[in-house]
């Protein structure tokens, strides 16, 4: 690889920050965009190459995204970390913050283990344009299925409520801007459900499959409303993305980062800004809007890429 140009760093950095939290797969877009543009983009931005400097660039983007999430949820993370510390010190899990902290810890374990064991293999084997486009289509289908499951659950609850039932509370709870109230509601979730939602993120090791989308669909299928599923997926994303970046810092400070660190810095800055603006937008968006537009986009974009690769 010859290097990483400034235009490439700016475009991919901004794209990564925005797409990381949207349920459309930032990794998938980081693979497909260079492949579609071709030329130096395809040569310079090959994430599947074992010793590609592009990996050092991606590390910087991940760290910046995680920092942006920490900044946005800073008050919540102070409360959650305090809950974890007091839980360990007092050997108790009694308050909502303590419970939420352990839900996040346990939910992170499956994807952490899978990432350590499978990330390199999945990246070098599947991070090619055609498989990525196929997985992006599958991601879109997954999002549409998740919305369908939520619609069916809501319809059942409305029918039960009309018939005098009492189960119309799980997916129809109205969202609220008060994060403490929302987190108390999420903290009532069982540990098994939290682990299942966290494990769903393993699918995002496949390029084209969204981490946040997988977690949200799992949350919807397990009874969370759309707003709570989105918030839990964003909270889950913070330690996962940060760990992915920190564990690969050697690529950033080592030989792979030589000659491109200024581009990494600019790309990371744009990625962090994009991630902050994205999470700010999406937390409001998912209060009353669906995953359907993202599902349709993923299917359309994936099919368009497959057609482009076949005729080029």
C-alpha beads as a LAMMPS data file, in Angstrom:
LAMMPS data file: protein, C-alpha beads

312 atoms
311 bonds

1 atom types
1 bond types

-500.0 500.0 xlo xhi
-500.0 500.0 ylo yhi
-500.0 500.0 zlo zhi

Masses

1 110.0

Atoms # bond

1 1 1 0.000 0.000 0.000
2 1 1 1.371 3.376 -0.984
3 1 1 -0.167 5.486 1.741
4 1 1 -3.300 7.202 2.908
5 1 1 -4.288 10.425 1.189
6 1 1 -5.830 13.422 2.908
7 1 1 -9.089 13.181 0.967
8 1 1 -9.361 9.490 1.832
9 1 1 -8.698 10.216 5.503
10 1 1 -11.293 12.995 5.633
11 1 1 -14.026 11.087 3.788
12 1 1 -13.556 7.768 5.572
13 1 1 -13.100 9.433 8.970
14 1 1 -16.370 11.326 8.660
15 1 1 -18.133 8.255 7.252
16 1 1 -16.910 6.014 10.072
17 1 1 -18.094 8.381 12.777
18 1 1 -21.573 8.699 11.320
19 1 1 -22.046 5.080 10.237
20 1 1 -20.691 3.481 13.435
21 1 1 -23.884 4.181 15.373
22 1 1 -26.370 4.155 12.520
23 1 1 -27.519 0.540 11.990
24 1 1 -25.857 0.350 8.555
25 1 1 -22.367 -1.075 9.362
26 1 1 -19.472 1.362 9.389
27 1 1 -17.013 -1.431 8.563
28 1 1 -19.122 -2.459 5.601
29 1 1 -19.108 1.095 4.242
30 1 1 -15.363 1.417 4.860
31 1 1 -14.887 -1.615 2.603
32 1 1 -17.506 -0.909 -0.054
33 1 1 -16.780 2.774 -0.685
34 1 1 -13.117 2.217 -1.689
35 1 1 -14.120 -0.811 -3.770
36 1 1 -16.775 1.183 -5.638
37 1 1 -14.421 4.114 -6.289
38 1 1 -11.546 1.839 -7.284
39 1 1 -8.060 3.064 -8.165
40 1 1 -5.899 4.312 -5.305
41 1 1 -8.871 4.126 -2.949
42 1 1 -9.135 0.357 -3.404
43 1 1 -5.355 -0.063 -3.079
44 1 1 -4.894 2.192 -0.057
45 1 1 -8.006 1.240 1.892
46 1 1 -7.836 -2.555 1.938
47 1 1 -8.897 -3.619 5.415
48 1 1 -8.463 -7.332 4.608
49 1 1 -4.699 -7.030 4.069
50 1 1 -2.900 -8.502 7.135
51 1 1 -0.359 -5.654 7.429
52 1 1 -2.335 -2.765 5.961
53 1 1 -1.662 0.744 7.384
54 1 1 -5.402 1.243 6.900
55 1 1 -5.789 -0.858 10.073
56 1 1 -3.876 1.748 12.076
57 1 1 -6.207 4.378 10.677
58 1 1 -9.279 2.351 11.685
59 1 1 -7.866 2.016 15.214
60 1 1 -7.720 5.797 15.557
61 1 1 -11.298 6.115 14.319
62 1 1 -12.563 3.552 16.834
63 1 1 -10.854 5.261 19.766
64 1 1 -12.270 8.632 18.689
65 1 1 -15.769 7.179 18.357
66 1 1 -15.585 5.646 21.832
67 1 1 -14.393 8.946 23.320
68 1 1 -17.316 10.734 21.658
69 1 1 -19.752 8.243 23.199
70 1 1 -18.183 8.666 26.620
71 1 1 -18.488 12.444 26.320
72 1 1 -22.119 12.269 25.213
73 1 1 -23.130 9.799 27.943
74 1 1 -20.670 11.184 30.513
75 1 1 -23.240 11.782 33.261
76 1 1 -24.737 8.346 32.704
77 1 1 -21.351 6.620 32.723
78 1 1 -20.369 8.353 35.972
79 1 1 -23.560 7.022 37.515
80 1 1 -23.123 3.531 36.040
81 1 1 -19.444 3.212 37.030
82 1 1 -20.293 4.423 40.516
83 1 1 -22.968 1.742 40.660
84 1 1 -20.458 -0.930 39.643
85 1 1 -17.886 0.213 42.199
86 1 1 -20.398 0.322 45.055
87 1 1 -21.775 -3.060 44.008
88 1 1 -18.324 -4.640 44.206
89 1 1 -17.406 -2.862 47.428
90 1 1 -20.660 -3.740 49.187
91 1 1 -21.155 -7.110 47.465
92 1 1 -24.689 -6.232 46.517
93 1 1 -26.814 -5.635 43.430
94 1 1 -29.752 -3.693 44.771
95 1 1 -29.981 -0.309 43.047
96 1 1 -30.941 0.214 39.374
97 1 1 -27.486 1.662 38.625
98 1 1 -25.758 -1.345 40.132
99 1 1 -27.949 -3.705 38.161
100 1 1 -27.508 -1.781 34.894
101 1 1 -23.728 -1.797 35.378
102 1 1 -23.688 -5.585 35.667
103 1 1 -26.062 -5.956 32.739
104 1 1 -23.541 -4.064 30.603
105 1 1 -20.570 -6.022 31.953
106 1 1 -22.184 -9.403 31.314
107 1 1 -23.541 -8.349 27.916
108 1 1 -20.052 -7.322 26.788
109 1 1 -18.395 -10.653 27.603
110 1 1 -19.668 -12.735 24.623
111 1 1 -18.633 -10.259 21.935
112 1 1 -15.342 -9.607 23.725
113 1 1 -14.416 -13.294 23.652
114 1 1 -15.609 -13.711 20.066
115 1 1 -13.734 -10.611 18.956
116 1 1 -10.446 -11.823 20.416
117 1 1 -10.887 -15.270 18.879
118 1 1 -12.387 -14.456 15.486
119 1 1 -11.707 -10.825 14.490
120 1 1 -8.552 -11.485 12.485
121 1 1 -10.001 -14.508 10.691
122 1 1 -13.288 -12.792 9.856
123 1 1 -11.510 -9.646 8.652
124 1 1 -9.045 -11.400 6.355
125 1 1 -11.567 -13.923 5.010
126 1 1 -14.805 -11.931 4.702
127 1 1 -13.697 -8.295 4.362
128 1 1 -13.906 -8.373 0.588
129 1 1 -16.327 -6.249 -1.481
130 1 1 -18.707 -8.990 -2.662
131 1 1 -19.174 -10.781 0.702
132 1 1 -19.534 -7.395 2.402
133 1 1 -22.282 -6.335 -0.016
134 1 1 -24.114 -9.608 0.613
135 1 1 -23.871 -9.152 4.384
136 1 1 -25.142 -5.577 4.013
137 1 1 -28.255 -6.919 2.262
138 1 1 -28.705 -9.464 5.055
139 1 1 -28.306 -6.662 7.608
140 1 1 -31.138 -4.767 5.912
141 1 1 -33.360 -7.840 6.030
142 1 1 -32.513 -8.251 9.724
143 1 1 -33.599 -4.676 10.465
144 1 1 -36.906 -5.150 8.632
145 1 1 -37.529 -8.399 10.524
146 1 1 -36.871 -6.593 13.812
147 1 1 -39.431 -3.935 12.991
148 1 1 -41.918 -6.635 12.011
149 1 1 -41.425 -8.383 15.344
150 1 1 -42.026 -5.122 17.198
151 1 1 -45.189 -4.412 15.197
152 1 1 -46.565 -7.880 15.926
153 1 1 -45.799 -7.582 19.644
154 1 1 -47.489 -4.176 19.800
155 1 1 -50.529 -5.549 17.967
156 1 1 -50.819 -8.457 20.406
157 1 1 -50.599 -6.126 23.384
158 1 1 -53.235 -3.801 21.959
159 1 1 -55.503 -6.785 21.405
160 1 1 -54.949 -8.004 24.970
161 1 1 -55.564 -4.532 26.365
162 1 1 -58.794 -4.264 24.391
163 1 1 -59.839 -7.656 25.732
164 1 1 -59.055 -6.603 29.310
165 1 1 -55.620 -8.207 29.478
166 1 1 -52.806 -6.864 31.626
167 1 1 -49.674 -7.511 29.604
168 1 1 -49.582 -4.281 27.599
169 1 1 -46.500 -2.840 29.264
170 1 1 -43.343 -4.180 27.677
171 1 1 -42.980 -2.679 24.209
172 1 1 -45.551 0.065 24.476
173 1 1 -43.962 2.022 27.319
174 1 1 -43.700 5.636 26.228
175 1 1 -40.112 6.866 25.941
176 1 1 -38.872 9.710 28.087
177 1 1 -36.013 12.185 27.851
178 1 1 -35.048 11.446 31.473
179 1 1 -32.105 9.045 31.130
180 1 1 -32.365 7.990 34.781
181 1 1 -35.961 6.882 34.308
182 1 1 -35.076 5.058 31.089
183 1 1 -32.129 3.292 32.714
184 1 1 -34.285 2.188 35.620
185 1 1 -36.658 0.646 33.100
186 1 1 -33.803 -1.096 31.273
187 1 1 -32.323 -2.293 34.586
188 1 1 -35.434 -4.395 35.171
189 1 1 -34.358 -6.576 32.243
190 1 1 -33.158 -10.050 33.145
191 1 1 -29.442 -10.867 32.982
192 1 1 -30.125 -13.601 30.426
193 1 1 -31.789 -11.141 28.059
194 1 1 -28.903 -8.709 28.431
195 1 1 -26.343 -11.398 27.581
196 1 1 -28.407 -12.433 24.549
197 1 1 -28.498 -8.833 23.308
198 1 1 -24.769 -8.490 23.841
199 1 1 -24.096 -11.787 22.059
200 1 1 -26.029 -10.515 19.041
201 1 1 -23.169 -8.069 18.463
202 1 1 -20.978 -11.002 17.439
203 1 1 -22.742 -10.903 14.072
204 1 1 -21.096 -7.503 13.476
205 1 1 -17.736 -9.250 13.111
206 1 1 -19.048 -9.927 9.613
207 1 1 -18.463 -6.797 7.512
208 1 1 -21.777 -5.340 6.420
209 1 1 -23.625 -6.362 9.588
210 1 1 -24.248 -3.517 12.015
211 1 1 -23.295 -3.799 15.679
212 1 1 -25.987 -1.394 16.847
213 1 1 -28.532 -2.886 14.448
214 1 1 -27.905 -6.431 15.682
215 1 1 -28.202 -5.363 19.313
216 1 1 -31.349 -3.342 18.657
217 1 1 -33.088 -6.161 16.793
218 1 1 -32.178 -8.571 19.581
219 1 1 -33.572 -6.110 22.120
220 1 1 -36.799 -5.691 20.161
221 1 1 -37.229 -9.451 19.835
222 1 1 -36.721 -9.832 23.599
223 1 1 -39.354 -7.290 24.590
224 1 1 -37.636 -3.892 24.747
225 1 1 -39.330 -0.929 23.128
226 1 1 -37.484 0.797 20.303
227 1 1 -36.133 3.660 22.416
228 1 1 -34.824 1.404 25.192
229 1 1 -33.284 -1.029 22.699
230 1 1 -31.445 1.861 21.030
231 1 1 -30.148 3.274 24.315
232 1 1 -28.944 -0.097 25.576
233 1 1 -27.167 -0.740 22.249
234 1 1 -25.425 2.659 22.434
235 1 1 -24.296 2.050 26.012
236 1 1 -23.064 -1.402 24.988
237 1 1 -21.182 0.063 22.040
238 1 1 -18.959 2.239 24.229
239 1 1 -16.862 -0.473 25.966
240 1 1 -16.869 -2.689 22.858
241 1 1 -15.607 0.021 20.479
242 1 1 -13.133 1.361 23.038
243 1 1 -11.720 -2.103 23.713
244 1 1 -11.425 -2.805 19.974
245 1 1 -9.386 0.371 19.596
246 1 1 -7.235 0.035 22.704
247 1 1 -6.299 -3.583 21.952
248 1 1 -5.027 -2.515 18.535
249 1 1 -3.134 0.586 19.663
250 1 1 0.073 -1.206 18.778
251 1 1 -0.876 -0.852 15.104
252 1 1 -1.331 2.876 15.581
253 1 1 1.960 3.591 17.344
254 1 1 3.945 0.939 15.491
255 1 1 5.303 0.733 11.939
256 1 1 1.820 0.557 10.381
257 1 1 1.168 4.114 11.517
258 1 1 4.406 5.541 10.150
259 1 1 3.865 8.311 7.630
260 1 1 0.094 8.578 8.084
261 1 1 -0.311 9.782 11.677
262 1 1 -1.370 13.319 10.641
263 1 1 -4.093 11.777 8.470
264 1 1 -5.090 9.508 11.360
265 1 1 -5.404 12.533 13.646
266 1 1 -7.633 14.454 11.208
267 1 1 -9.736 11.402 10.371
268 1 1 -10.157 10.568 14.056
269 1 1 -11.246 14.113 14.876
270 1 1 -13.916 13.963 12.170
271 1 1 -14.946 10.486 13.299
272 1 1 -15.422 11.661 16.880
273 1 1 -17.485 14.674 15.806
274 1 1 -19.578 12.502 13.500
275 1 1 -20.197 9.928 16.233
276 1 1 -21.241 12.599 18.737
277 1 1 -23.712 14.173 16.309
278 1 1 -25.008 10.746 15.268
279 1 1 -25.782 9.514 18.765
280 1 1 -27.402 12.844 19.583
281 1 1 -29.654 12.499 16.544
282 1 1 -30.401 8.784 16.926
283 1 1 -31.399 8.922 20.598
284 1 1 -34.160 11.302 19.564
285 1 1 -34.960 9.528 16.293
286 1 1 -35.670 6.162 17.908
287 1 1 -38.110 7.611 20.405
288 1 1 -40.862 7.345 17.798
289 1 1 -39.362 6.226 14.476
290 1 1 -38.425 2.868 13.043
291 1 1 -35.516 0.882 11.684
292 1 1 -37.328 0.408 8.376
293 1 1 -35.609 3.225 6.406
294 1 1 -32.202 1.855 7.381
295 1 1 -33.222 -1.659 6.380
296 1 1 -34.404 -0.495 2.971
297 1 1 -31.209 1.523 2.485
298 1 1 -28.959 -1.441 3.341
299 1 1 -30.751 -3.738 0.924
300 1 1 -30.685 -1.149 -1.870
301 1 1 -27.030 -0.237 -1.297
302 1 1 -25.927 -3.865 -1.057
303 1 1 -27.755 -4.882 -4.237
304 1 1 -26.419 -1.817 -6.082
305 1 1 -22.859 -2.705 -5.081
306 1 1 -23.286 -6.317 -6.217
307 1 1 -24.563 -5.123 -9.586
308 1 1 -21.672 -2.652 -9.887
309 1 1 -19.062 -5.291 -9.065
310 1 1 -20.558 -7.720 -11.584
311 1 1 -20.624 -5.300 -14.526
312 1 1 -17.450 -3.319 -13.863

Bonds

1 1 1 2
2 1 2 3
3 1 3 4
4 1 4 5
5 1 5 6
6 1 6 7
7 1 7 8
8 1 8 9
9 1 9 10
10 1 10 11
11 1 11 12
12 1 12 13
13 1 13 14
14 1 14 15
15 1 15 16
16 1 16 17
17 1 17 18
18 1 18 19
19 1 19 20
20 1 20 21
21 1 21 22
22 1 22 23
23 1 23 24
24 1 24 25
25 1 25 26
26 1 26 27
27 1 27 28
28 1 28 29
29 1 29 30
30 1 30 31
31 1 31 32
32 1 32 33
33 1 33 34
34 1 34 35
35 1 35 36
36 1 36 37
37 1 37 38
38 1 38 39
39 1 39 40
40 1 40 41
41 1 41 42
42 1 42 43
43 1 43 44
44 1 44 45
45 1 45 46
46 1 46 47
47 1 47 48
48 1 48 49
49 1 49 50
50 1 50 51
51 1 51 52
52 1 52 53
53 1 53 54
54 1 54 55
55 1 55 56
56 1 56 57
57 1 57 58
58 1 58 59
59 1 59 60
60 1 60 61
61 1 61 62
62 1 62 63
63 1 63 64
64 1 64 65
65 1 65 66
66 1 66 67
67 1 67 68
68 1 68 69
69 1 69 70
70 1 70 71
71 1 71 72
72 1 72 73
73 1 73 74
74 1 74 75
75 1 75 76
76 1 76 77
77 1 77 78
78 1 78 79
79 1 79 80
80 1 80 81
81 1 81 82
82 1 82 83
83 1 83 84
84 1 84 85
85 1 85 86
86 1 86 87
87 1 87 88
88 1 88 89
89 1 89 90
90 1 90 91
91 1 91 92
92 1 92 93
93 1 93 94
94 1 94 95
95 1 95 96
96 1 96 97
97 1 97 98
98 1 98 99
99 1 99 100
100 1 100 101
101 1 101 102
102 1 102 103
103 1 103 104
104 1 104 105
105 1 105 106
106 1 106 107
107 1 107 108
108 1 108 109
109 1 109 110
110 1 110 111
111 1 111 112
112 1 112 113
113 1 113 114
114 1 114 115
115 1 115 116
116 1 116 117
117 1 117 118
118 1 118 119
119 1 119 120
120 1 120 121
121 1 121 122
122 1 122 123
123 1 123 124
124 1 124 125
125 1 125 126
126 1 126 127
127 1 127 128
128 1 128 129
129 1 129 130
130 1 130 131
131 1 131 132
132 1 132 133
133 1 133 134
134 1 134 135
135 1 135 136
136 1 136 137
137 1 137 138
138 1 138 139
139 1 139 140
140 1 140 141
141 1 141 142
142 1 142 143
143 1 143 144
144 1 144 145
145 1 145 146
146 1 146 147
147 1 147 148
148 1 148 149
149 1 149 150
150 1 150 151
151 1 151 152
152 1 152 153
153 1 153 154
154 1 154 155
155 1 155 156
156 1 156 157
157 1 157 158
158 1 158 159
159 1 159 160
160 1 160 161
161 1 161 162
162 1 162 163
163 1 163 164
164 1 164 165
165 1 165 166
166 1 166 167
167 1 167 168
168 1 168 169
169 1 169 170
170 1 170 171
171 1 171 172
172 1 172 173
173 1 173 174
174 1 174 175
175 1 175 176
176 1 176 177
177 1 177 178
178 1 178 179
179 1 179 180
180 1 180 181
181 1 181 182
182 1 182 183
183 1 183 184
184 1 184 185
185 1 185 186
186 1 186 187
187 1 187 188
188 1 188 189
189 1 189 190
190 1 190 191
191 1 191 192
192 1 192 193
193 1 193 194
194 1 194 195
195 1 195 196
196 1 196 197
197 1 197 198
198 1 198 199
199 1 199 200
200 1 200 201
201 1 201 202
202 1 202 203
203 1 203 204
204 1 204 205
205 1 205 206
206 1 206 207
207 1 207 208
208 1 208 209
209 1 209 210
210 1 210 211
211 1 211 212
212 1 212 213
213 1 213 214
214 1 214 215
215 1 215 216
216 1 216 217
217 1 217 218
218 1 218 219
219 1 219 220
220 1 220 221
221 1 221 222
222 1 222 223
223 1 223 224
224 1 224 225
225 1 225 226
226 1 226 227
227 1 227 228
228 1 228 229
229 1 229 230
230 1 230 231
231 1 231 232
232 1 232 233
233 1 233 234
234 1 234 235
235 1 235 236
236 1 236 237
237 1 237 238
238 1 238 239
239 1 239 240
240 1 240 241
241 1 241 242
242 1 242 243
243 1 243 244
244 1 244 245
245 1 245 246
246 1 246 247
247 1 247 248
248 1 248 249
249 1 249 250
250 1 250 251
251 1 251 252
252 1 252 253
253 1 253 254
254 1 254 255
255 1 255 256
256 1 256 257
257 1 257 258
258 1 258 259
259 1 259 260
260 1 260 261
261 1 261 262
262 1 262 263
263 1 263 264
264 1 264 265
265 1 265 266
266 1 266 267
267 1 267 268
268 1 268 269
269 1 269 270
270 1 270 271
271 1 271 272
272 1 272 273
273 1 273 274
274 1 274 275
275 1 275 276
276 1 276 277
277 1 277 278
278 1 278 279
279 1 279 280
280 1 280 281
281 1 281 282
282 1 282 283
283 1 283 284
284 1 284 285
285 1 285 286
286 1 286 287
287 1 287 288
288 1 288 289
289 1 289 290
290 1 290 291
291 1 291 292
292 1 292 293
293 1 293 294
294 1 294 295
295 1 295 296
296 1 296 297
297 1 297 298
298 1 298 299
299 1 299 300
300 1 300 301
301 1 301 302
302 1 302 303
303 1 303 304
304 1 304 305
305 1 305 306
306 1 306 307
307 1 307 308
308 1 308 309
309 1 309 310
310 1 310 311
311 1 311 312
